[in-house]
Amino acid sequence: MHEMGIVSGILTASVESAARENATRINEIRIRVGELTEIVDDALHFAFEALSPGTLAEGATLVVERVPGRSRCVECGTTFNHGRFDVECPSCKNYFCELVEGRELEIESIDIDLPDGAEAGERS
Ligand SMILES: [Zn+2]
């Protein structure tokens, strides 16, 4: 499953980042996933449940934020949102469009707990 590798990478990066802050645990990991990727939310959550136990992210919530597909028409410059299979300029019906957004896969923020006395905060 593709998502296992993705979640494994997200976990590694999150745990490293949290460890640098001396976090005691990770409460929430928020990621941005483009609509035009093949990534399935359920599979991400499944992989997270399978891989997070034993790490700082054990018990954390994985929040998946979907980013719609967005392209710019190379003919008239119109920028528009679209799904995976309907990339067509709404103004001039052109199919030659440059993708602006929709293929992202990134960590948006990590919410961590810090040891007593330290100030808790959200990091990007
Ligand atoms: Zn156009």
Backbone and ligand atoms as CSV (ligand in chain L), in Angstrom:
chain,resi,resn,atom,element,x,y,z
A,1,MET,N,N,0.841,-1.205,0.000
A,1,MET,CA,C,0.000,0.000,0.000
A,1,MET,C,C,0.877,1.256,0.000
A,2,HIS,N,N,0.652,2.095,-0.974
A,2,HIS,CA,C,1.346,3.358,-1.167
A,2,HIS,C,C,1.324,4.227,0.095
A,3,GLU,N,N,0.162,4.276,0.750
A,3,GLU,CA,C,-0.021,5.176,1.882
A,3,GLU,C,C,0.875,4.811,3.072
A,4,MET,N,N,1.245,3.550,3.204
A,4,MET,CA,C,2.120,3.135,4.305
A,4,MET,C,C,3.434,3.908,4.249
A,5,GLY,N,N,4.007,3.975,3.046
A,5,GLY,CA,C,5.272,4.677,2.870
A,5,GLY,C,C,5.134,6.169,3.136
A,6,ILE,N,N,4.013,6.725,2.697
A,6,ILE,CA,C,3.764,8.153,2.895
A,6,ILE,C,C,3.661,8.474,4.382
A,7,VAL,N,N,2.836,7.678,5.078
A,7,VAL,CA,C,2.626,7.915,6.502
A,7,VAL,C,C,3.909,7.675,7.287
A,8,SER,N,N,4.680,6.681,6.860
A,8,SER,CA,C,5.947,6.399,7.504
A,8,SER,C,C,6.864,7.627,7.417
A,9,GLY,N,N,6.903,8.265,6.257
A,9,GLY,CA,C,7.712,9.473,6.074
A,9,GLY,C,C,7.207,10.636,6.908
A,10,ILE,N,N,5.889,10.786,6.959
A,10,ILE,CA,C,5.278,11.865,7.739
A,10,ILE,C,C,5.580,11.670,9.224
A,11,LEU,N,N,5.458,10.419,9.680
A,11,LEU,CA,C,5.727,10.105,11.081
A,11,LEU,C,C,7.174,10.387,11.449
A,12,THR,N,N,8.087,9.947,10.592
A,12,THR,CA,C,9.509,10.155,10.867
A,12,THR,C,C,9.817,11.644,10.995
A,13,ALA,N,N,9.310,12.434,10.052
A,13,ALA,CA,C,9.567,13.874,10.066
A,13,ALA,C,C,8.941,14.524,11.295
A,14,SER,N,N,7.712,14.106,11.637
A,14,SER,CA,C,6.999,14.696,12.778
A,14,SER,C,C,7.687,14.364,14.090
A,15,VAL,N,N,8.084,13.101,14.229
A,15,VAL,CA,C,8.723,12.654,15.466
A,15,VAL,C,C,10.080,13.344,15.636
A,16,GLU,N,N,10.815,13.495,14.550
A,16,GLU,CA,C,12.109,14.187,14.616
A,16,GLU,C,C,11.918,15.631,15.051
A,17,SER,N,N,10.934,16.272,14.446
A,17,SER,CA,C,10.662,17.671,14.757
A,17,SER,C,C,10.212,17.827,16.202
A,18,ALA,N,N,9.360,16.919,16.665
A,18,ALA,CA,C,8.861,16.969,18.044
A,18,ALA,C,C,9.994,16.694,19.034
A,19,ALA,N,N,10.870,15.768,18.687
A,19,ALA,CA,C,11.987,15.406,19.568
A,19,ALA,C,C,12.949,16.592,19.724
A,20,ARG,N,N,13.132,17.361,18.628
A,20,ARG,CA,C,13.984,18.556,18.697
A,20,ARG,C,C,13.450,19.567,19.696
A,21,GLU,N,N,12.131,19.578,19.875
A,21,GLU,CA,C,11.498,20.515,20.814
A,21,GLU,C,C,11.386,19.906,22.208
A,22,ASN,N,N,11.926,18.714,22.389
A,22,ASN,CA,C,11.801,17.972,23.651
A,22,ASN,C,C,10.345,17.691,24.004
A,23,ALA,N,N,9.529,17.464,23.019
A,23,ALA,CA,C,8.111,17.195,23.254
A,23,ALA,C,C,7.944,15.876,23.981
A,24,THR,N,N,6.896,15.815,24.826
A,24,THR,CA,C,6.603,14.567,25.520
A,24,THR,C,C,5.672,13.698,24.680
A,25,ARG,N,N,4.869,14.349,23.841
A,25,ARG,CA,C,4.005,13.599,22.928
A,25,ARG,C,C,3.498,14.507,21.815
A,26,ILE,N,N,3.014,13.879,20.754
A,26,ILE,CA,C,2.396,14.612,19.653
A,26,ILE,C,C,0.886,14.432,19.787
A,27,ASN,N,N,0.147,15.545,19.778
A,27,ASN,CA,C,-1.314,15.476,19.907
A,27,ASN,C,C,-1.998,15.353,18.559
A,28,GLU,N,N,-1.449,16.092,17.588
A,28,GLU,CA,C,-2.118,16.145,16.299
A,28,GLU,C,C,-1.109,16.424,15.196
A,29,ILE,N,N,-1.284,15.743,14.087
A,29,ILE,CA,C,-0.468,16.023,12.899
A,29,ILE,C,C,-1.441,16.398,11.794
A,30,ARG,N,N,-1.259,17.585,11.247
A,30,ARG,CA,C,-2.157,18.059,10.196
A,30,ARG,C,C,-1.382,18.057,8.873
A,31,ILE,N,N,-1.931,17.372,7.883
A,31,ILE,CA,C,-1.233,17.324,6.592
A,31,ILE,C,C,-2.136,17.864,5.490
A,32,ARG,N,N,-1.504,18.310,4.410
A,32,ARG,CA,C,-2.227,18.806,3.247
A,32,ARG,C,C,-2.011,17.828,2.107
A,33,VAL,N,N,-3.115,17.347,1.551
A,33,VAL,CA,C,-3.045,16.370,0.473
A,33,VAL,C,C,-3.838,16.886,-0.724
A,34,GLY,N,N,-3.203,16.982,-1.860
A,34,GLY,CA,C,-3.872,17.464,-3.059
A,34,GLY,C,C,-4.919,16.474,-3.560
A,35,GLU,N,N,-6.027,17.013,-4.074
A,35,GLU,CA,C,-7.103,16.172,-4.615
A,35,GLU,C,C,-6.628,15.359,-5.819
A,36,LEU,N,N,-5.578,15.821,-6.471
A,36,LEU,CA,C,-5.148,15.142,-7.698
A,36,LEU,C,C,-4.161,14.015,-7.435
A,37,THR,N,N,-3.843,13.787,-6.170
A,37,THR,CA,C,-3.005,12.636,-5.849
A,37,THR,C,C,-3.904,11.403,-5.790
A,38,GLU,N,N,-3.299,10.243,-5.759
A,38,GLU,CA,C,-4.066,8.994,-5.680
A,38,GLU,C,C,-4.319,8.618,-4.228
A,39,ILE,N,N,-3.931,9.486,-3.319
A,39,ILE,CA,C,-3.952,9.145,-1.904
A,39,ILE,C,C,-5.375,9.087,-1.343
A,40,VAL,N,N,-5.658,8.016,-0.620
A,40,VAL,CA,C,-6.985,7.791,-0.041
A,40,VAL,C,C,-6.927,8.074,1.465
A,41,ASP,N,N,-7.835,8.921,1.945
A,41,ASP,CA,C,-7.862,9.291,3.366
A,41,ASP,C,C,-7.899,8.086,4.296
A,42,ASP,N,N,-8.809,7.159,4.012
A,42,ASP,CA,C,-8.972,5.991,4.879
A,42,ASP,C,C,-7.673,5.216,5.009
A,43,ALA,N,N,-6.977,5.098,3.895
A,43,ALA,CA,C,-5.716,4.357,3.904
A,43,ALA,C,C,-4.663,5.089,4.724
A,44,LEU,N,N,-4.696,6.414,4.683
A,44,LEU,CA,C,-3.758,7.201,5.489
A,44,LEU,C,C,-4.018,6.960,6.971
A,45,HIS,N,N,-5.304,7.001,7.345
A,45,HIS,CA,C,-5.652,6.805,8.752
A,45,HIS,C,C,-5.312,5.390,9.204
A,46,PHE,N,N,-5.575,4.433,8.329
A,46,PHE,CA,C,-5.257,3.041,8.635
A,46,PHE,C,C,-3.763,2.872,8.871
A,47,ALA,N,N,-2.970,3.447,7.974
A,47,ALA,CA,C,-1.515,3.353,8.089
A,47,ALA,C,C,-1.033,4.052,9.349
A,48,PHE,N,N,-1.662,5.180,9.674
A,48,PHE,CA,C,-1.265,5.929,10.866
A,48,PHE,C,C,-1.521,5.109,12.130
A,49,GLU,N,N,-2.697,4.456,12.177
A,49,GLU,CA,C,-3.032,3.602,13.321
A,49,GLU,C,C,-2.035,2.460,13.462
A,50,ALA,N,N,-1.579,1.970,12.323
A,50,ALA,CA,C,-0.670,0.827,12.331
A,50,ALA,C,C,0.755,1.221,12.714
A,51,LEU,N,N,1.171,2.422,12.315
A,51,LEU,CA,C,2.578,2.801,12.456
A,51,LEU,C,C,2.893,3.692,13.661
A,52,SER,N,N,1.879,4.398,14.189
A,52,SER,CA,C,2.181,5.368,15.251
A,52,SER,C,C,2.440,4.780,16.640
A,53,PRO,N,N,1.851,3.614,17.000
A,53,PRO,CA,C,2.121,3.082,18.345
A,53,PRO,C,C,3.623,2.890,18.589
A,54,GLY,N,N,4.052,3.295,19.788
A,54,GLY,CA,C,5.459,3.147,20.127
A,54,GLY,C,C,6.282,4.373,19.765
A,55,THR,N,N,5.666,5.339,19.059
A,55,THR,CA,C,6.371,6.580,18.741
A,55,THR,C,C,5.768,7.720,19.572
A,56,LEU,N,N,6.349,8.905,19.449
A,56,LEU,CA,C,5.796,10.081,20.139
A,56,LEU,C,C,4.388,10.401,19.651
A,57,ALA,N,N,4.048,9.890,18.490
A,57,ALA,CA,C,2.747,10.194,17.888
A,57,ALA,C,C,1.676,9.186,18.275
A,58,GLU,N,N,1.991,8.280,19.178
A,58,GLU,CA,C,1.000,7.296,19.599
A,58,GLU,C,C,-0.210,8.014,20.200
A,59,GLY,N,N,-1.396,7.688,19.704
A,59,GLY,CA,C,-2.625,8.312,20.206
A,59,GLY,C,C,-2.934,9.663,19.588
A,60,ALA,N,N,-2.061,10.150,18.730
A,60,ALA,CA,C,-2.278,11.457,18.097
A,60,ALA,C,C,-3.366,11.347,17.027
A,61,THR,N,N,-3.925,12.501,16.667
A,61,THR,CA,C,-4.926,12.549,15.610
A,61,THR,C,C,-4.248,12.969,14.311
A,62,LEU,N,N,-4.533,12.257,13.254
A,62,LEU,CA,C,-4.036,12.649,11.941
A,62,LEU,C,C,-5.164,13.403,11.236
A,63,VAL,N,N,-4.925,14.678,10.945
A,63,VAL,CA,C,-5.931,15.492,10.264
A,63,VAL,C,C,-5.504,15.682,8.811
A,64,VAL,N,N,-6.369,15.252,7.911
A,64,VAL,CA,C,-6.047,15.352,6.486
A,64,VAL,C,C,-6.843,16.499,5.872
A,65,GLU,N,N,-6.125,17.490,5.383
A,65,GLU,CA,C,-6.751,18.648,4.753
A,65,GLU,C,C,-6.604,18.476,3.246
A,66,ARG,N,N,-7.736,18.484,2.546
A,66,ARG,CA,C,-7.691,18.272,1.103
A,66,ARG,C,C,-7.521,19.596,0.347
A,67,VAL,N,N,-6.618,19.616,-0.601
A,67,VAL,CA,C,-6.390,20.801,-1.416
A,67,VAL,C,C,-6.965,20.537,-2.808
A,68,PRO,N,N,-7.944,21.351,-3.254
A,68,PRO,CA,C,-8.538,21.086,-4.567
A,68,PRO,C,C,-7.553,21.316,-5.708
A,69,GLY,N,N,-7.801,20.655,-6.814
A,69,GLY,CA,C,-6.995,20.877,-8.006
A,69,GLY,C,C,-7.230,22.285,-8.515
A,70,ARG,N,N,-6.152,22.945,-8.946
A,70,ARG,CA,C,-6.274,24.324,-9.402
A,70,ARG,C,C,-5.270,24.519,-10.531
A,71,SER,N,N,-5.732,25.035,-11.650
A,71,SER,CA,C,-4.856,25.243,-12.798
A,71,SER,C,C,-5.029,26.631,-13.385
A,72,ARG,N,N,-4.027,27.035,-14.192
A,72,ARG,CA,C,-4.084,28.310,-14.896
A,72,ARG,C,C,-4.022,28.022,-16.396
A,73,CYS,N,N,-4.968,28.607,-17.121
A,73,CYS,CA,C,-5.029,28.421,-18.564
A,73,CYS,C,C,-3.849,29.141,-19.226
A,74,VAL,N,N,-3.129,28.455,-20.108
A,74,VAL,CA,C,-1.966,29.087,-20.739
A,74,VAL,C,C,-2.396,30.055,-21.846
A,75,GLU,N,N,-3.635,29.950,-22.317
A,75,GLU,CA,C,-4.131,30.834,-23.368
A,75,GLU,C,C,-4.608,32.171,-22.809
A,76,CYS,N,N,-5.539,32.115,-21.841
A,76,CYS,CA,C,-6.169,33.357,-21.376
A,76,CYS,C,C,-5.821,33.716,-19.932
A,77,GLY,N,N,-5.102,32.834,-19.259
A,77,GLY,CA,C,-4.647,33.174,-17.911
A,77,GLY,C,C,-5.663,32.978,-16.805
A,78,THR,N,N,-6.841,32.463,-17.134
A,78,THR,CA,C,-7.851,32.201,-16.108
A,78,THR,C,C,-7.360,31.101,-15.155
A,79,THR,N,N,-7.564,31.309,-13.873
A,79,THR,CA,C,-7.222,30.287,-12.884
A,79,THR,C,C,-8.524,29.696,-12.361
A,80,PHE,N,N,-8.596,28.369,-12.295
A,80,PHE,CA,C,-9.857,27.728,-11.908
A,80,PHE,C,C,-9.612,26.429,-11.150
A,81,ASN,N,N,-10.588,26.058,-10.316
A,81,ASN,CA,C,-10.538,24.796,-9.582
A,81,ASN,C,C,-11.126,23.689,-10.445
A,82,HIS,N,N,-10.657,22.480,-10.244
A,82,HIS,CA,C,-11.162,21.357,-11.029
A,82,HIS,C,C,-10.873,20.045,-10.334
A,83,GLY,N,N,-11.526,18.993,-10.795
A,83,GLY,CA,C,-11.291,17.657,-10.259
A,83,GLY,C,C,-10.150,16.992,-11.007
A,84,ARG,N,N,-10.007,15.697,-10.812
A,84,ARG,CA,C,-8.865,15.007,-11.390
A,84,ARG,C,C,-8.967,14.856,-12.914
A,85,PHE,N,N,-10.202,14.792,-13.416
A,85,PHE,CA,C,-10.346,14.472,-14.834
A,85,PHE,C,C,-11.027,15.559,-15.676
A,86,ASP,N,N,-11.236,16.717,-15.087
A,86,ASP,CA,C,-11.954,17.743,-15.850
A,86,ASP,C,C,-11.161,19.047,-15.955
A,87,VAL,N,N,-9.914,18.940,-16.374
A,87,VAL,CA,C,-9.079,20.130,-16.514
A,87,VAL,C,C,-9.404,20.807,-17.849
A,88,GLU,N,N,-10.276,21.798,-17.786
A,88,GLU,CA,C,-10.648,22.534,-18.979
A,88,GLU,C,C,-10.913,23.981,-18.555
A,89,CYS,N,N,-10.337,24.928,-19.293
A,89,CYS,CA,C,-10.525,26.334,-18.946
A,89,CYS,C,C,-12.007,26.701,-19.068
A,90,PRO,N,N,-12.608,27.260,-17.999
A,90,PRO,CA,C,-14.035,27.615,-18.057
A,90,PRO,C,C,-14.302,28.806,-18.984
A,91,SER,N,N,-13.281,29.615,-19.288
A,91,SER,CA,C,-13.487,30.789,-20.137
A,91,SER,C,C,-13.355,30.465,-21.614
A,92,CYS,N,N,-12.266,29.774,-21.988
A,92,CYS,CA,C,-12.031,29.570,-23.417
A,92,CYS,C,C,-12.030,28.101,-23.812
A,93,LYS,N,N,-12.344,27.200,-22.866
A,93,LYS,CA,C,-12.459,25.763,-23.159
A,93,LYS,C,C,-11.148,25.124,-23.601
A,94,ASN,N,N,-10.041,25.773,-23.257
A,94,ASN,CA,C,-8.732,25.249,-23.607
A,94,ASN,C,C,-8.345,24.114,-22.640
A,95,TYR,N,N,-7.626,23.116,-23.143
A,95,TYR,CA,C,-7.172,22.023,-22.280
A,95,TYR,C,C,-5.712,22.199,-21.865
A,96,PHE,N,N,-5.030,23.198,-22.437
A,96,PHE,CA,C,-3.623,23.394,-22.085
A,96,PHE,C,C,-3.519,24.316,-20.877
A,97,CYS,N,N,-3.435,23.681,-19.719
A,97,CYS,CA,C,-3.448,24.438,-18.479
A,97,CYS,C,C,-2.291,23.986,-17.600
A,98,GLU,N,N,-1.749,24.916,-16.861
A,98,GLU,CA,C,-0.663,24.613,-15.932
A,98,GLU,C,C,-1.236,24.366,-14.549
A,99,LEU,N,N,-0.811,23.282,-13.936
A,99,LEU,CA,C,-1.288,22.977,-12.595
A,99,LEU,C,C,-0.668,23.939,-11.577
A,100,VAL,N,N,-1.496,24.538,-10.747
A,100,VAL,CA,C,-1.020,25.456,-9.717
A,100,VAL,C,C,-0.999,24.745,-8.361
A,101,GLU,N,N,-2.079,24.025,-8.066
A,101,GLU,CA,C,-2.206,23.309,-6.795
A,101,GLU,C,C,-2.933,21.996,-7.044
A,102,GLY,N,N,-2.800,21.080,-6.100
A,102,GLY,CA,C,-3.577,19.856,-6.192
A,102,GLY,C,C,-2.731,18.592,-6.112
A,103,ARG,N,N,-1.412,18.736,-6.131
A,103,ARG,CA,C,-0.562,17.553,-6.013
A,103,ARG,C,C,0.280,17.609,-4.742
A,104,GLU,N,N,-0.107,18.444,-3.788
A,104,GLU,CA,C,0.737,18.566,-2.611
A,104,GLU,C,C,0.575,17.401,-1.640
A,105,LEU,N,N,1.629,17.183,-0.920
A,105,LEU,CA,C,1.636,16.210,0.152
A,105,LEU,C,C,2.644,16.757,1.145
A,106,GLU,N,N,2.146,17.445,2.156
A,106,GLU,CA,C,3.064,18.094,3.075
A,106,GLU,C,C,2.464,18.178,4.466
A,107,ILE,N,N,3.355,18.330,5.431
A,107,ILE,CA,C,2.911,18.498,6.813
A,107,ILE,C,C,2.596,19.973,7.006
A,108,GLU,N,N,1.367,20.246,7.415
A,108,GLU,CA,C,0.926,21.623,7.623
A,108,GLU,C,C,1.352,22.095,9.012
A,109,SER,N,N,1.064,21.291,10.029
A,109,SER,CA,C,1.462,21.659,11.389
A,109,SER,C,C,1.456,20.437,12.281
A,110,ILE,N,N,2.182,20.550,13.378
A,110,ILE,CA,C,2.234,19.483,14.369
A,110,ILE,C,C,1.932,20.095,15.715
A,111,ASP,N,N,0.984,19.511,16.433
A,111,ASP,CA,C,0.649,20.001,17.768
A,111,ASP,C,C,1.290,19.066,18.781
A,112,ILE,N,N,2.128,19.635,19.649
A,112,ILE,CA,C,2.880,18.798,20.594
A,112,ILE,C,C,2.660,19.238,22.032
A,113,ASP,N,N,2.924,18.297,22.945
A,113,ASP,CA,C,2.959,18.602,24.374
A,113,ASP,C,C,4.411,18.745,24.791
A,114,LEU,N,N,4.693,19.804,25.545
A,114,LEU,CA,C,6.047,19.987,26.048
A,114,LEU,C,C,6.078,19.632,27.519
A,115,PRO,N,N,7.285,19.341,28.050
A,115,PRO,CA,C,7.375,19.014,29.477
A,115,PRO,C,C,6.859,20.172,30.319
A,116,ASP,N,N,6.438,19.892,31.571
A,116,ASP,CA,C,5.920,20.935,32.467
A,116,ASP,C,C,6.897,22.095,32.548
A,117,GLY,N,N,6.346,23.302,32.554
A,117,GLY,CA,C,7.195,24.477,32.658
A,117,GLY,C,C,7.517,25.109,31.330
A,118,ALA,N,N,7.512,24.303,30.286
A,118,ALA,CA,C,7.761,24.851,28.954
A,118,ALA,C,C,6.435,25.286,28.337
A,119,GLU,N,N,6.513,26.192,27.413
A,119,GLU,CA,C,5.306,26.697,26.781
A,119,GLU,C,C,4.904,25.812,25.608
A,120,ALA,N,N,3.675,25.337,25.637
A,120,ALA,CA,C,3.199,24.500,24.538
A,120,ALA,C,C,2.877,25.381,23.341
A,121,GLY,N,N,3.062,24.843,22.177
A,121,GLY,CA,C,2.760,25.647,21.004
A,121,GLY,C,C,2.619,24.790,19.776
A,122,GLU,N,N,2.187,25.436,18.738
A,122,GLU,CA,C,2.003,24.728,17.470
A,122,GLU,C,C,3.134,25.138,16.537
A,123,ARG,N,N,3.664,24.159,15.870
A,123,ARG,CA,C,4.767,24.444,14.948
A,123,ARG,C,C,4.416,24.006,13.543
A,124,SER,N,N,4.938,24.735,12.582
A,124,SER,CA,C,4.742,24.322,11.216
A,124,SER,C,C,6.039,23.723,10.721
L,1,ZN,ZN,ZN,-8.572,29.954,-21.087
